[in-house]
């Protein structure tokens, strides 16, 4: 198993924030689930560094694990998004793990 995959599995299990590079941008992610789509692994995570309007509930973004770099598990906890439902995003996706 890759270090990225292990860090994200632990982050989901322990509800811990990770930092990562994605398309050259440093992000702070709250991973809620891991899933497989067409043989590739993805993480469904709230991008905590993305500016959102305060009246809107945060939404999960889907990030291909192969596109993440410098993934680091932190000890910072996070609370799940209130409306989160632990299910694969699409009917043909396979859920690997969810909070």
C-alpha positions as CSV (number, residue, x, y, z in Angstrom):
1,X,0.0,0.0,0.0
2,X,1.3,3.5,-0.8
3,X,2.0,6.1,1.9
4,X,-0.8,8.3,0.4
5,X,-3.3,5.5,0.7
6,X,-2.3,4.6,4.3
7,X,-2.4,8.3,5.4
8,X,-5.9,8.7,3.9
9,X,-7.2,5.5,5.4
10,X,-6.0,6.6,8.8
11,X,-7.4,10.1,8.3
12,X,-10.8,8.7,7.5
13,X,-10.7,6.2,10.4
14,X,-9.5,8.8,13.0
15,X,-11.3,11.9,11.4
16,X,-8.1,13.8,11.1
17,X,-7.2,16.5,8.6
18,X,-4.5,15.9,5.9
19,X,-2.5,18.4,4.0
20,X,-1.8,17.7,0.3
21,X,-0.8,19.1,-3.0
22,X,-3.3,18.8,-5.8
23,X,-2.6,20.3,-9.2
24,X,0.2,22.4,-7.6
25,X,-2.1,23.8,-4.9
26,X,-1.6,23.1,-1.2
27,X,-4.9,22.1,0.4
28,X,-6.1,21.2,3.8
29,X,-8.6,18.3,3.5
30,X,-11.1,16.6,5.8
31,X,-11.5,13.1,4.2
32,X,-14.9,11.6,4.6
33,X,-14.6,8.5,2.3
34,X,-12.5,6.5,-0.1
35,X,-14.0,4.9,-3.1
36,X,-12.9,3.2,-6.3
37,X,-14.0,4.4,-9.8
38,X,-13.0,2.5,-12.9
39,X,-10.0,0.9,-11.1
40,X,-8.7,4.2,-9.6
41,X,-8.9,5.3,-6.0
42,X,-10.5,8.6,-5.0
43,X,-11.0,10.4,-1.8
44,X,-14.2,12.4,-1.0
45,X,-13.0,15.3,1.1
46,X,-14.0,18.7,2.2
47,X,-11.4,21.2,1.0
48,X,-11.1,23.3,4.2
49,X,-8.9,26.0,2.4
50,X,-11.5,26.7,-0.3
51,X,-13.4,29.9,0.3
52,X,-17.2,29.2,0.5
53,X,-20.0,31.4,1.5
54,X,-20.8,31.1,5.2
55,X,-24.4,30.3,4.6
56,X,-23.6,27.3,2.5
57,X,-22.8,23.9,4.0
58,X,-19.4,22.6,2.9
59,X,-19.4,20.0,0.1
60,X,-17.1,17.1,-0.7
61,X,-14.8,17.3,-3.6
62,X,-13.5,14.1,-5.2
63,X,-9.7,13.8,-5.6
64,X,-7.9,11.1,-7.5
65,X,-5.3,9.6,-5.2
66,X,-2.8,9.5,-8.1
67,X,-3.1,13.3,-8.4
68,X,-2.3,14.0,-4.7
69,X,1.3,14.7,-3.6
70,X,3.0,15.4,-0.3
71,X,0.0,14.0,1.7
72,X,0.6,14.4,5.4
73,X,-1.6,13.3,8.2
74,X,-2.1,15.9,11.0
75,X,-3.4,15.5,14.5
76,X,-6.1,18.2,13.8
77,X,-9.6,16.6,14.2
78,X,-12.6,17.5,12.1
79,X,-16.3,17.2,12.4
80,X,-18.1,15.5,9.5
81,X,-20.3,17.6,7.3
82,X,-23.8,17.2,8.9
83,X,-25.5,16.1,5.7
84,X,-22.8,13.5,4.9
85,X,-24.2,10.0,3.9
86,X,-21.6,7.2,3.8
87,X,-22.2,6.0,0.3
88,X,-20.3,5.9,-3.0
89,X,-21.0,9.0,-5.1
90,X,-22.2,7.1,-8.1
91,X,-24.0,3.8,-8.5
92,X,-21.0,2.2,-10.3
93,X,-18.4,3.4,-7.7
94,X,-17.2,1.0,-5.0
95,X,-17.1,2.3,-1.4
96,X,-13.8,1.4,0.2
97,X,-14.2,3.2,3.6
98,X,-16.2,6.0,5.1
99,X,-16.4,7.8,8.5
